[in-house]
Amino acid sequence: MESAKPPRRRLEQACVLLQDAVEELEGVLDALPSPHAHGADEVHEAIGTIMETLRLLNTAYSSLETRDTLRIVRGVE
């Protein structure tokens, strides 16, 4: 069951999927006849949006990691 996985693990998996999506979109850009082909701007925007999402997920991951570290230090499990 997907919800049984710890939040950090789920964030890691989400990041992997988003990185794969970026690679796919970069492949789409490479396949376009020119850098200014119809739709290229939208693909660039999609890549930028995914990269911003990855930054936000990284922040969330760091917060979870900090929280977990504090629990260990305090002896709370």
Contacts in CASP RR format, 6 or more apart in sequence:
PFRMAT RR
TARGET T0000
AUTHOR 0000-0000-0000
METHOD contacts of the structure
MODEL  1
MESAKPPRRRLEQACVLLQDAVEELEGVLDALPSPHAHGADEVHEAIGTI
METLRLLNTAYSSLETRDTLRIVRGVE
2 10 0 8 1.000
5 13 0 8 1.000
7 64 0 8 1.000
8 61 0 8 1.000
8 64 0 8 1.000
8 65 0 8 1.000
8 68 0 8 1.000
11 57 0 8 1.000
11 60 0 8 1.000
11 61 0 8 1.000
11 64 0 8 1.000
12 61 0 8 1.000
14 57 0 8 1.000
15 54 0 8 1.000
15 57 0 8 1.000
15 58 0 8 1.000
15 61 0 8 1.000
18 50 0 8 1.000
18 53 0 8 1.000
18 54 0 8 1.000
18 57 0 8 1.000
19 54 0 8 1.000
21 50 0 8 1.000
22 47 0 8 1.000
22 50 0 8 1.000
22 51 0 8 1.000
25 43 0 8 1.000
25 46 0 8 1.000
25 47 0 8 1.000
25 50 0 8 1.000
26 47 0 8 1.000
28 43 0 8 1.000
29 35 0 8 1.000
29 40 0 8 1.000
29 43 0 8 1.000
29 44 0 8 1.000
29 47 0 8 1.000
32 39 0 8 1.000
32 40 0 8 1.000
32 43 0 8 1.000
34 40 0 8 1.000
71 77 0 8 1.000
END
